[in-house]
Amino acid sequence: MKISYNWLKDFIQTDKTPAEISQILTGTGLEVESLEKVQAIPGGLEGLVIGYVKDCAQHPNADRLRITHVDVGTGDDLQIVCGAPNVAAGQKVVVAVVSTTVYPTHGEPFKISKSKIRGEVSEGMICADDEIGLGESHAGIMVLPEEAVVGILAKDYFSLNDDYMYEIGLTPNRADATSHLGTARDIAAFLRTHITKPDVSAFAVDNNNLVIPVEVESKAAIRYSSLTISGIKVAESPAWLKERLAVIGVRAINNVVDITNYVLHDLGQPMHAFDADKVTGGKVIVKTVAESTPFITLDGVERKLHQDDLMICNAVEPMCIAGVFGGATSGVSDATINIFLESAYFNPVSVRKTSKRFGLKTDSSFRFERGTDPDMTVFALKRAALLIKEIAGGTISSDISDIYPARAEPFKVEFSYKNAVRLIGKDIPAAEIKAIIEALDIKVEEESAEGLLLAVPAYRVDVTREVDVIEEVLRIYGYNNIEIPTQIRASLNTSVKPERDTVQRIVSELLTANGFNEMLANSLTSSSYATNLEHAVKILNPLSNDLDIMRQTLLFSGLEAIAHNQNRRNPNLKLYEFGKVYGVKEDKYSENRQLSLFITGANQGEQWGHKSETVSFYHLKGAIDELVDRLNLKDYSVEDVADDELSYGLQYNYRGGKTLVKFGSVQPSALKKADVEKEVFFALFNFDLILQLVQKNKITFQDVSKFPAVRRDLSMLVDQAVTFNQLKLIAQKTERKLLTEVNVFDVYQGDKLPAGKKSYALSFILQDEEKTLTDKAIDSIMQKLIYNLGKEAGAEIRK
């Protein structure tokens, strides 16, 4: 954002140098990225003087040239050959003497030298407006009033003042500082001086000959103020106005448009002037229009409007995209005589969405989407109307129309001196705190020994809490004024062990050792991926339509990463992500940590020594079991997965119905939605539950058994509905002390078995920590297992 030093001094009376103001701005939070000296016009009219044309005669060798003798106050007249049709004796003119570099409005600078023109000596140049950067006219030389003093420098005659331009890196929260008034307010607060606002007391309605009624049909137009001015003359702006705008890089267009731009940068209030005679139907309607309505904007581009775009319309058609960009035919032109002047406060979210949708970034949208001052619209309207009357003439031909159905109330904030000391680290006197707060235009409604009740103006959208006010006090008081304490106070916090970061590191190291790569995805995602849109956390002002909710699952984050890699011929992937998922139910928000695993493609790349092997469900299960074992998580049950995200798989559950992990093959519908072609196996851990379980684990040590373990195998027929987990639980219940492991090593289903049956081959590991097991003891245990498996699960031993 560009700010003019001279312009700031319209609001504050100070003898601070530009460099000192720069330090104040940076110190109070408006970082000055650069400070540049700016000449009012290029070249600063150096080498140009005021001259008097003593005589003017026809050039003997050219019909369109004249030979003049010009007094420039040096005592010696200059002979200058001039081709301007309006040059004449007795004129006061601007003269560029020999060796002067001239900076024209258009084109490159050039140097004046003594030369012969058609045989006659010329010792300078009598200048036209556009030849010295003072305008666009090239119809003839610039003729000055009779009172112009011969010999004085042109830069003194035109009162050109050098200026300084600050380039400020404005942070998004400082919507209040997008103008010279807002910037000056911070300087005034730091210097403990007063702000001088423009005087609009002279505003008065001249007549009501041009009343244009306004209808507001959309809540996005929170406040809409307007009036009309008739009988104006659109022309070039005066030099002072063009200079002011030029310093901050704004191109002058015409007096009316320049005034609206001036007020925008002066007060921070965007404005728009319409040609009142082009308001078809004699009324203005603020509303949205039908989807895909065509509209030609000021740049000549036809755009298709969205149904949510707020438009300023006449009785027949749209005229302007509210707060963003004007229309091609409704604006002010050289032929305009009557204008309809708008000053409004539009919903920031609405303006931002429209601006982003069309890729239109304007000075108006920059301010509206951050939040302007809703209480500034009428003041700015009066300011602009008075300037238009002064510069373009005309009469104010209607009362101010001010539609403001729901007034923006100040933010009420309770401020505690005690909390200020605690957060700032220094006991700033209460009187000084109050002075700073009032200097920032924050009203003190109640005062006590403990603190203040404050009313924060609506334009300070970033100051809504006590901590925000404390920050305001601190930045104006000065961070550099907070001394380093001689004592350091600290509080000791106890934390549960192991910490989350420790567990996460252990898991990461294990997965990385198994060939997995960590990924990090955006927590914002598309609502098309929502598992339950009703319970999704929706973004009020999304960056795009594809990032409009907080994710409810880590599945699609991984699938998008897989699709991205597969499209770049990287199909063999093992990925994991630590992330959060979000939800809302009955206005209660949830935020849960999860861990996701993805495998797809080949388990190992193709090599000469072996063939490539496609990953399977069991590759994923092996990684999960290793991870669960590494974290010493036990006593979980294994069940078939019942989940919309997986077509088949398993889940490990703990008592109380809590799922530790679910894993399996991703549903084809989900793969299609993410544009993934190959099968993907996916696991989702409840990482919050992992942390709870790990923290409960007690580290114990035991000797490695001196006695051998014994394995026995059983092959059995069971019903199709019987699961391995059921058999495992029966076995563990039958022999709690000596049975250490139960594993399945073969499953068979086929025509050779009775209908409705399948075959399981299980291995049983038995071990006694105190002695070697005898065959008799082992056989006894196996017989009990066979009996209980048959009784409770209908298992028949195959022989």
C-alpha positions in Angstrom: 0.0 0.0 0.0 1.3 3.4 -1.0 1.0 6.4 1.4 2.1 10.0 0.8 4.0 12.0 3.4 2.5 15.3 2.4 -1.0 13.8 2.4 -0.5 12.5 5.9 0.2 16.0 7.1 -3.3 17.0 6.1 -4.5 15.0 9.1 -1.7 15.5 11.6 0.4 18.6 12.5 3.9 17.4 13.0 7.5 18.4 12.3 8.7 14.8 12.1 10.8 14.1 9.1 9.8 11.4 6.6 12.4 9.0 8.0 11.1 9.6 11.6 7.5 8.9 10.4 8.8 5.7 8.8 10.2 4.5 12.1 7.0 5.4 13.9 4.9 3.4 11.4 7.1 0.3 11.5 7.2 0.5 15.3 3.4 0.6 15.6 2.9 -2.4 13.3 2.6 -0.8 9.8 5.9 -2.0 8.4 7.4 0.4 5.9 9.1 -1.7 3.3 10.5 1.3 1.4 10.7 5.1 1.6 11.1 6.9 -1.7 11.4 10.6 -2.6 8.9 11.4 -5.3 8.9 14.4 -7.6 5.5 15.9 -8.2 6.1 15.4 -11.9 9.0 13.6 -13.6 12.0 16.0 -13.8 10.5 18.4 -11.3 10.4 21.2 -14.0 14.2 21.7 -13.4 15.7 24.1 -16.0 12.3 25.6 -16.9 11.6 29.3 -16.3 8.8 31.8 -16.8 9.4 34.0 -19.9 7.9 37.0 -21.7 7.4 37.0 -25.5 8.6 40.4 -26.5 8.1 40.0 -30.2 6.9 37.3 -32.7 7.7 37.3 -36.4 7.1 35.0 -39.4 10.0 32.6 -40.1 11.5 33.6 -43.5 11.9 30.0 -44.6 8.8 28.2 -43.1 5.2 29.1 -43.2 4.3 27.3 -39.9 7.2 28.6 -37.8 7.6 31.9 -35.9 10.8 33.6 -34.6 10.4 35.0 -31.1 12.5 36.9 -28.7 11.8 35.9 -25.1 12.9 37.7 -21.9 13.6 35.1 -19.2 14.9 37.5 -16.6 18.6 37.1 -17.3 19.1 40.4 -19.1 19.7 38.8 -22.5 16.7 37.9 -24.6 16.6 34.4 -26.1 15.8 33.9 -29.8 13.5 30.9 -30.0 11.9 29.3 -33.1 8.4 28.1 -32.2 5.8 26.2 -34.3 2.8 26.6 -32.0 -0.1 28.2 -33.8 -1.1 30.3 -30.7 2.3 31.9 -30.0 2.1 35.7 -29.9 3.9 38.8 -28.6 3.0 39.9 -25.1 2.4 36.3 -23.7 3.8 34.9 -20.5 5.1 31.4 -21.2 7.1 28.5 -19.9 10.6 28.3 -21.4 13.0 25.4 -21.5 16.5 26.9 -21.8 19.5 25.2 -23.4 20.8 22.1 -21.5 17.5 21.5 -19.9 16.1 17.9 -19.9 12.4 17.9 -20.7 10.1 15.1 -19.5 7.0 14.9 -21.7 3.7 13.4 -20.6 4.2 10.7 -23.2 7.5 9.5 -24.7 11.1 9.6 -23.5 12.9 12.6 -22.0 15.0 14.8 -24.3 17.6 17.5 -23.9 17.3 21.0 -25.2 20.3 22.2 -27.2 21.1 25.4 -29.2 20.4 24.6 -32.8 19.4 26.0 -36.2 15.9 25.5 -37.5 15.5 26.2 -41.2 18.5 28.5 -41.0 17.5 30.4 -37.9 19.1 30.0 -34.5 16.9 28.7 -31.7 18.1 29.0 -28.0 15.4 27.0 -26.2 11.8 25.9 -26.4 8.5 27.5 -25.5 6.6 24.6 -24.0 3.2 23.1 -24.3 1.4 21.3 -21.4 2.3 17.8 -22.6 5.9 18.6 -23.4 6.7 19.2 -19.7 4.4 16.6 -18.1 1.8 19.1 -16.9 -1.1 17.7 -19.0 -2.3 16.1 -22.2 -2.9 19.1 -24.3 -0.7 19.7 -27.4 -3.0 22.2 -29.2 -0.5 25.0 -28.5 1.9 26.5 -26.1 1.0 27.0 -22.4 0.0 30.7 -22.0 0.2 31.9 -18.4 -1.8 34.7 -16.7 -0.5 38.3 -16.9 0.5 38.3 -13.3 3.1 35.5 -13.8 6.6 36.9 -12.9 9.3 36.7 -15.5 12.4 34.9 -14.6 11.1 32.8 -11.7 11.5 29.0 -11.8 8.6 27.1 -13.2 8.6 24.7 -10.3 8.1 27.7 -7.9 5.4 29.2 -10.1 3.4 25.9 -10.2 4.2 25.3 -6.5 5.5 21.9 -7.0 6.4 20.2 -3.8 8.5 17.1 -3.6 6.9 14.4 -1.6 7.9 11.1 0.0 6.1 7.8 -0.7 5.9 5.0 1.9 5.4 1.5 0.6 3.7 -0.3 3.6 3.4 -4.0 3.9 -0.1 -4.1 5.2 -1.2 -7.2 7.1 -4.7 -8.6 6.4 -6.0 -7.8 9.8 -5.4 -4.0 9.5 -8.4 -3.1 7.4 -8.6 0.2 9.2 -5.2 1.3 7.9 -6.0 1.2 4.1 -6.1 5.0 3.8 -4.2 8.1 4.8 -6.7 8.7 7.6 -6.2 5.2 9.0 -2.4 5.5 8.8 -2.4 9.0 10.3 -4.5 7.7 13.2 -1.7 5.4 14.3 0.9 8.2 14.0 -1.4 10.6 16.0 -1.9 7.9 18.7 1.9 7.4 19.0 2.6 11.2 19.1 -0.4 11.8 21.4 -1.7 14.4 19.0 -5.1 15.0 17.4 -6.4 14.0 14.0 -7.8 16.8 11.7 -10.5 15.4 9.5 -11.7 17.2 6.3 -14.4 19.8 7.0 -17.8 18.9 5.4 -19.9 21.4 7.3 -20.5 23.4 4.1 -22.4 20.5 2.6 -26.0 21.5 1.6 -28.6 20.2 -0.8 -29.2 22.7 -3.5 -32.4 21.3 -4.8 -34.3 18.0 -5.4 -34.5 18.2 -9.2 -32.8 14.8 -9.7 -34.1 12.3 -7.2 -33.2 8.7 -8.1 -34.8 6.2 -5.7 -32.8 3.2 -4.4 -34.0 -0.3 -3.6 -31.8 -2.7 -1.7 -32.9 -6.3 -2.2 -29.8 -8.1 -0.9 -28.5 -8.4 2.7 -25.0 -8.2 1.2 -25.5 -4.4 0.8 -25.3 -3.7 4.6 -25.4 0.1 4.0 -26.0 2.0 0.8 -25.7 5.8 0.7 -26.2 8.0 -2.4 -27.0 11.4 -3.9 -27.1 13.1 -7.3 -25.3 16.1 -8.7 -26.4 17.8 -11.8 -24.8 20.3 -14.2 -21.2 19.2 -13.8 -18.5 19.6 -16.4 -16.2 16.6 -16.8 -12.7 17.8 -17.6 -9.1 17.3 -16.6 -8.4 17.4 -12.9 -6.5 20.3 -11.4 -2.7 19.9 -10.9 -2.9 19.4 -7.1 -5.3 16.5 -7.5 -3.3 14.8 -10.2 -0.1 15.3 -8.2 -1.6 13.7 -5.1 -2.7 10.7 -7.1 0.5 10.4 -9.0 2.6 10.1 -5.9 0.7 7.0 -4.8 0.7 5.6 -8.4 -2.9 6.3 -9.4 -3.4 7.4 -13.0 -5.6 10.5 -13.4 -8.6 10.0 -15.6 -11.0 12.9 -15.3 -12.0 15.2 -12.4 -15.1 13.1 -11.2 -13.3 9.7 -11.3 -10.2 11.3 -9.8 -12.2 12.7 -6.9 -13.7 9.3 -6.1 -10.2 7.8 -6.2 -9.0 10.6 -4.0 -11.6 10.0 -1.4 -10.9 6.3 -1.4 -7.2 6.8 -0.6 -8.0 9.8 1.7 -10.7 8.2 3.9 -10.6 4.5 2.9 -14.2 4.6 1.5 -14.6 3.2 -2.0 -17.0 5.2 -4.1 -18.5 5.0 -7.6 -20.0 7.6 -9.9 -22.6 6.7 -12.5 -23.9 8.8 -15.4 -27.3 9.6 -14.0 -28.8 9.9 -17.5 -27.9 6.2 -18.1 -29.8 5.0 -15.1 -32.6 3.4 -17.2 -36.0 3.6 -15.5 -34.9 6.3 -13.1 -34.1 4.0 -10.2 -31.2 2.0 -8.7 -31.7 -1.5 -7.5 -29.0 -3.3 -5.4 -29.6 -7.1 -6.0 -28.3 -10.3 -7.4 -29.2 -11.5 -10.9 -29.9 -14.8 -12.6 -27.0 -17.2 -13.1 -24.9 -16.7 -16.3 -26.4 -13.2 -16.9 -23.9 -11.5 -19.4 -22.3 -8.3 -18.3 -19.6 -6.2 -20.0 -17.2 -4.6 -17.5 -15.2 -1.5 -17.8 -12.3 -3.3 -19.5 -14.6 -4.4 -22.3 -14.7 -8.0 -21.3 -18.0 -9.9 -21.2 -18.4 -11.9 -18.1 -21.1 -14.4 -17.0 -22.4 -13.5 -13.6 -22.9 -15.9 -10.8 -26.2 -16.0 -9.0 -24.5 -14.7 -5.8 -22.7 -11.7 -7.3 -24.1 -8.5 -5.9 -24.9 -6.0 -8.6 -25.9 -2.4 -8.9 -28.7 -2.3 -11.4 -31.1 0.1 -13.1 -34.6 -0.9 -13.8 -33.6 -3.0 -16.8 -30.0 -4.2 -16.5 -26.9 -4.4 -14.3 -24.6 -1.4 -14.2 -21.8 -2.4 -11.9 -20.3 -5.3 -10.0 -20.8 -4.0 -6.4 -17.5 -3.2 -4.7 -15.4 -4.7 -7.5 -15.7 -3.2 -11.0 -17.8 -0.8 -13.0 -19.7 -1.5 -16.2 -18.7 -0.5 -19.7 -21.6 1.9 -20.4 -22.8 3.3 -17.1 -19.8 5.2 -15.9 -18.8 8.9 -16.2 -17.6 10.0 -19.7 -16.7 13.4 -21.2 -20.4 13.9 -22.2 -21.7 13.3 -18.6 -23.7 16.2 -17.1 -25.5 14.5 -14.2 -24.1 11.9 -11.9 -25.4 9.4 -9.3 -22.8 9.1 -6.6 -22.6 5.9 -4.5 -20.9 5.3 -1.1 -21.7 1.9 0.4 -20.6 -0.8 2.8 -20.8 -4.2 1.2 -20.4 -7.6 2.9 -16.7 -8.4 2.8 -17.3 -12.1 2.1 -19.6 -11.4 -0.8 -17.1 -9.0 -2.4 -14.2 -11.3 -1.9 -15.9 -14.3 -3.5 -17.0 -12.2 -6.5 -13.5 -10.6 -6.9 -11.8 -14.0 -6.7 -14.4 -15.6 -9.1 -13.6 -13.1 -11.8 -9.9 -12.6 -11.0 -10.6 -8.8 -10.5 -8.4 -7.1 -7.9 -9.2 -3.4 -7.6 -8.5 -0.7 -5.0 -12.2 -1.0 -4.1 -12.3 -4.8 -3.7 -9.0 -4.7 -1.7 -10.8 -2.5 0.9 -14.3 -4.0 0.8 -13.1 -7.6 1.3 -11.1 -6.6 4.4 -13.9 -4.5 5.8 -14.4 -0.8 5.5 -16.0 1.6 8.0 -19.8 1.3 7.9 -20.1 4.7 9.6 -18.0 6.5 7.0 -20.3 6.3 4.0 -22.3 9.5 4.5 -19.2 11.5 5.6 -17.3 10.4 2.5 -20.3 11.2 0.3 -20.4 14.7 1.6 -16.6 15.1 1.1 -16.8 13.9 -2.5 -19.8 16.0 -3.3 -18.1 19.2 -2.1 -15.0 18.4 -4.1 -17.0 17.8 -7.2 -18.9 21.1 -6.8 -15.6 22.9 -6.3 -13.8 21.3 -9.2 -16.5 20.2 -11.7 -19.2 22.6 -10.8 -22.9 21.6 -10.6 -25.5 21.5 -7.9 -26.4 18.8 -5.3 -29.8 17.8 -6.7 -31.1 15.3 -4.1 -31.1 14.6 -0.4 -28.7 11.9 0.8 -30.4 8.5 0.5 -29.0 6.3 3.3 -30.3 2.7 3.6 -29.0 1.1 6.7 -31.5 -1.4 8.1 -29.1 -3.2 10.6 -26.7 -0.8 12.2 -23.3 -2.2 13.0 -22.8 -1.7 16.7 -19.4 -1.1 18.4 -17.7 -4.2 20.0 -18.1 -4.2 23.8 -14.8 -5.2 25.5 -14.0 -5.4 29.2 -10.3 -4.4 29.8 -8.4 -5.4 32.9 -5.3 -3.6 34.0 -4.2 -6.8 35.8 -4.4 -8.8 32.6 -2.5 -6.1 30.7 0.4 -6.3 33.1 0.4 -10.1 32.9 0.5 -10.2 29.1 2.7 -7.1 28.5 5.2 -7.8 31.3 5.2 -4.2 32.4 2.9 -2.1 34.6 2.0 0.8 32.2 0.3 3.6 34.1 -3.5 3.4 33.8 -3.7 7.1 32.6 -1.3 6.3 29.8 -3.3 3.2 28.8 -6.5 5.2 28.7 -4.9 7.9 26.6 -3.6 5.4 24.1 -7.0 3.7 23.9 -8.9 7.0 23.3 -6.3 8.1 20.8 -7.1 5.0 18.8 -10.8 6.1 18.6 -11.9 3.5 21.1 -14.5 5.0 23.5 -14.3 4.5 27.3 -17.8 3.9 28.5 -17.1 2.9 32.1 -14.0 3.2 34.3 -12.9 1.7 37.5 -9.7 0.9 39.5 -9.6 -2.6 38.0 -10.2 -1.7 34.3 -12.3 -0.2 31.6 -15.5 -1.0 29.6 -14.7 -0.1 26.0 -16.7 0.4 22.9 -14.5 -0.5 19.9 -15.6 1.1 16.6 -17.1 -1.2 14.0 -14.3 -0.5 11.5 -11.7 -2.2 13.8 -12.7 -5.7 12.8 -9.5 -7.0 14.3 -10.2 -5.7 17.8 -13.0 -7.8 19.4 -11.4 -9.2 22.6 -9.5 -8.0 25.6 -6.2 -9.5 24.3 -6.7 -7.5 21.0 -7.0 -4.2 23.0 -3.9 -5.1 25.0 -2.0 -5.7 21.7 -3.2 -2.3 20.5 -1.9 -0.6 23.7 1.4 -2.4 23.4 2.1 -1.5 19.8 1.4 2.2 20.4 3.2 2.3 23.7 6.2 0.7 21.8 7.7 -2.8 22.0 11.1 -1.1 22.4 9.9 0.5 25.6 9.4 -2.9 27.3 12.5 -3.5 29.3 14.1 -6.9 29.7 13.3 -8.1 33.3 16.1 -8.8 35.7 14.2 -11.9 36.9 12.6 -14.6 34.8 9.4 -16.1 36.0 8.5 -19.6 34.8 5.9 -22.2 35.7 6.7 -25.9 35.7 4.3 -28.0 33.8 4.0 -31.7 34.2 3.3 -33.8 31.1 2.2 -37.3 30.6 4.8 -39.8 29.4 5.4 -40.7 26.7 4.6 -37.4 25.0 2.7 -37.3 21.7 5.8 -36.3 19.7 7.7 -39.2 21.2 5.0 -41.7 20.2 4.7 -40.1 16.7 8.5 -40.4 16.3 8.5 -44.1 17.2 5.7 -44.8 14.7 7.4 -42.7 12.0 10.7 -44.5 12.4 9.0 -47.9 12.2 6.9 -47.0 9.1 9.9 -45.4 7.4 12.0 -48.5 8.0 9.2 -50.5 6.3 9.4 -48.4 3.1 6.7 -45.8 3.9 7.0 -42.1 3.0 5.3 -39.5 5.1 2.9 -37.1 3.4 1.3 -33.9 4.6 -2.1 -32.8 3.1 -4.3 -29.7 3.5 -6.9 -29.9 6.2 -9.3 -28.0 3.9 -11.0 -30.2 1.3 -14.0 -30.4 -1.0 -17.5 -30.9 0.3 -17.8 -33.6 -2.4 -15.6 -35.8 -0.2 -17.7 -35.3 2.9 -18.8 -38.5 4.7 -21.7 -36.6 6.4 -22.1 -33.0 5.0 -24.6 -32.1 7.8 -21.8 -32.6 10.4 -19.0 -31.0 8.3 -17.2 -27.9 9.5 -17.9 -25.5 6.7 -15.6 -22.6 5.7 -17.4 -19.3 5.8 -15.2 -17.6 3.2 -13.4 -20.4 1.3 -10.4 -19.8 -0.9 -12.1 -21.8 -3.6 -15.1 -24.1 -4.0 -12.8 -27.1 -3.8 -11.7 -26.1 -0.3 -15.0 -25.3 1.4 -15.0 -27.7 4.4 -12.6 -29.1 7.0 -11.9 -32.8 6.2 -13.8 -35.5 8.0 -11.5 -38.3 6.9 -7.9 -38.7 5.9 -8.9 -41.1 3.0 -9.3 -38.6 0.2 -6.2 -36.6 1.2 -4.1 -39.8 0.5 -6.1 -40.7 -2.6 -5.4 -37.3 -4.1 -1.7 -37.8 -3.4 -1.8 -41.2 -5.0 -3.6 -39.9 -8.1 -1.1 -37.1 -8.4 1.8 -39.6 -8.3 0.2 -42.1 -10.6 -0.4 -39.5 -13.2 3.4 -38.9 -13.1 4.3 -42.5 -13.5 5.0 -43.2 -9.9 2.5 -46.0 -9.2 4.2 -47.9 -6.4 3.5 -46.1 -3.2 3.5 -46.6 0.6 2.3 -43.4 2.3 1.4 -42.4 5.9 0.1 -39.2 7.4 -0.5 -37.9 10.9 -3.5 -35.6 10.6 -6.6 -34.2 12.1 -10.3 -34.7 11.2 -13.0 -32.3 12.1 -16.7 -32.4 12.7 -19.6 -30.5 14.3 -22.8 -31.8 16.0 -25.3 -29.7 17.8 -22.9 -26.7 17.7 -20.2 -28.8 19.4 -17.0 -29.0 17.4 -14.7 -32.0 17.4 -11.0 -32.3 16.4 -9.5 -35.8 16.4 -6.0 -37.0 15.6 -5.6 -39.9 13.2 -2.9 -41.9 11.4 -3.5 -43.1 7.9 -1.6 -45.7 5.9 -1.8 -46.3 2.1 -0.2 -48.9 -0.1 -0.8 -49.4 -3.8 1.1 -50.8 -6.8 4.0 -53.2 -6.5 5.5 -54.1 -3.1 8.9 -54.0 -4.7 10.1 -52.7 -8.0 10.9 -55.0 -10.8 14.5 -56.5 -10.6 16.5 -59.1 -12.5 16.5 -61.4 -9.4 12.8 -61.7 -8.9 9.5 -60.7 -10.4 7.5 -57.7 -9.2 4.8 -58.5 -6.6 1.6 -56.5 -6.4 0.7 -55.4 -2.9 -2.1 -57.1 -1.1 -4.3 -56.9 2.0 -1.7 -58.9 3.9 1.1 -56.6 3.2 -0.8 -53.9 4.9 -1.9 -56.1 7.8 1.7 -57.1 8.4 2.7 -53.5 8.7 -0.2 -52.8 11.1 0.5 -55.8 13.3 4.2 -54.8 13.5 3.2 -51.3 14.6 0.7 -52.6 17.1 3.2 -54.9 18.5 5.9 -52.2 18.7 3.5 -50.0 20.8 2.7 -53.0 23.0 -1.0 -52.7 22.4 -2.9 -55.8 23.5 -6.3 -57.2 24.4 -8.1 -56.1 21.3 -10.6 -58.0 19.3 -10.5 -58.6 15.6 -13.7 -58.1 13.6 -14.8 -57.8 10.0 -14.9 -54.1 9.0 -18.2 -52.5 8.5 -17.4 -49.2 6.8 -18.5 -47.2 3.8 -14.9 -46.4 2.9 -13.8 -50.1 2.6 -15.1 -52.9 0.4 -13.6 -55.5 2.8 -11.1 -55.6 5.6 -10.7 -55.9 9.4 -10.8 -53.7 12.4 -9.2 -54.0 15.8 -11.5 -53.0 18.6 -11.1 -52.3 22.3 -13.6 -52.6 25.1 -16.3 -50.0 24.9 -16.6 -50.2 21.2 -13.6 -48.0 20.5 -11.8 -48.9 17.2 -8.1 -48.8 17.3 -7.6 -49.3 13.6 -9.6 -50.3 10.5 -8.0 -51.4 7.3 -8.8 -53.0 4.0 -9.4 -52.3 0.3 -10.8 -48.9 -0.6 -14.2 -48.9 -2.2 -14.1 -48.5 -6.0 -16.6 -45.6 -5.8 -14.1 -43.7 -3.6 -11.2 -44.5 -6.0 -13.3 -43.2 -9.0 -14.2 -40.0 -7.1 -10.4 -39.3 -6.6 -9.5 -40.5 -10.1 -7.3 -43.4 -8.9 -7.1 -46.3 -11.3 -5.4 -49.1 -9.3 -6.5 -50.9 -6.1 -5.5 -49.1 -2.9 -5.3 -50.6 0.6 -6.0 -48.1 3.4 -5.6 -48.2 7.2 -6.9 -45.6 9.6 -5.7 -45.5 13.2 -7.3 -43.6 16.0 -4.2 -41.9 17.2 -5.8 -40.2 20.2 -6.7 -43.7 21.4 -3.2 -44.9 20.7 -1.8 -42.1 23.0 -4.2 -43.1 25.7 -3.3 -46.7 25.6 0.4 -46.2 25.4 0.3 -43.8 28.3 -1.3 -46.6 30.4 1.4 -49.1 29.5 3.8 -50.0 32.2 7.2 -51.0 31.2 8.1 -54.4 32.6 11.2 -56.6 32.2 11.4 -60.3 32.2 14.0 -62.9 31.5 14.1 -64.8 28.3 12.7 -68.2 29.0 15.2 -71.0 29.5 12.6 -73.5 28.4 11.6 -74.3 24.9 8.4 -73.3 23.2 6.3 -76.0 21.6 4.2 -75.7 18.5 1.2 -77.8 17.7 -1.1 -77.5 14.6 -4.7 -78.3 14.1 -6.7 -78.4 10.9 -10.4 -78.1 11.3 -13.7 -77.7 9.5 -16.0 -74.9 10.6 -19.1 -73.2 9.3 -18.6 -70.3 6.8 -19.7 -67.8 9.4 -17.1 -68.7 12.0 -14.1 -66.3 12.1 -10.6 -66.9 13.1 -11.1 -64.3 15.9 -13.8 -66.5 17.5 -11.5 -69.5 17.4 -8.6 -67.5 18.9 -10.8 -66.2 21.8 -12.0 -69.8 22.6 -8.4 -71.0 22.6 -7.2 -68.2 24.9 -10.0 -68.7 27.3 -9.3 -72.5 27.4 -5.6 -72.2 28.3 -4.7 -68.8 29.8 -1.3 -69.6 31.3 0.7 -71.6 28.8 -0.8 -70.6 25.4 1.3 -67.7 24.2 0.3 -67.5 20.5 -2.5 -68.6 18.1 -2.0 -68.0 14.4 -3.8 -69.1 11.2 -1.5 -70.3 8.5 -4.0 -71.7 6.0 -7.6 -71.2 4.9 -9.3 -73.4 2.3 -12.7 -73.1 0.7 -13.7 -75.3 -2.2 -15.8 -78.0 -3.8 -14.0 -80.7 -1.9 -15.5 -79.6 1.4 -19.1 -80.0 2.5 -21.4 -77.2 1.6 -21.3 -74.2 3.9 -17.9 -75.3 5.4 -14.4 -74.0 5.2 -11.1 -75.2 6.6 -8.8 -73.4 9.0 -5.2 -74.6 9.8 -4.2 -73.1 13.1 -0.9 -73.1 15.0 -0.7 -73.0 18.8 2.5 -72.0 20.7 2.8 -73.3 24.2 5.5 -72.4 26.7 6.1 -72.8 30.5 8.4 -70.2 32.1 9.3 -72.7 34.9 9.9 -76.1 33.3 10.0 -78.0 30.0 6.5 -79.1 28.9 6.1 -82.9 28.7 4.2 -84.6 25.8 1.5 -85.7 28.3 0.9 -82.1 29.4 0.9 -80.8 25.9 -1.6 -83.6 24.7 -3.9 -82.7 27.6 -4.0 -79.1 26.6 -4.6 -79.9 23.0 -7.5 -82.2 23.9 -9.1 -79.5 25.9 -8.7 -77.1 23.0 -10.2 -79.6 20.5 -13.2 -80.2 22.9 -13.9 -76.5 23.5 -13.5 -75.6 19.8 -15.9 -78.3 18.9 -18.4 -77.4 21.6 -18.4 -73.6 21.2 -17.6 -73.2 17.5 -18.7 -76.5 16.0 -15.2 -77.2 14.8 -14.4 -80.7 13.5 -10.8 -81.9 13.5 -9.7 -83.0 10.0 -7.6 -86.2 10.0 
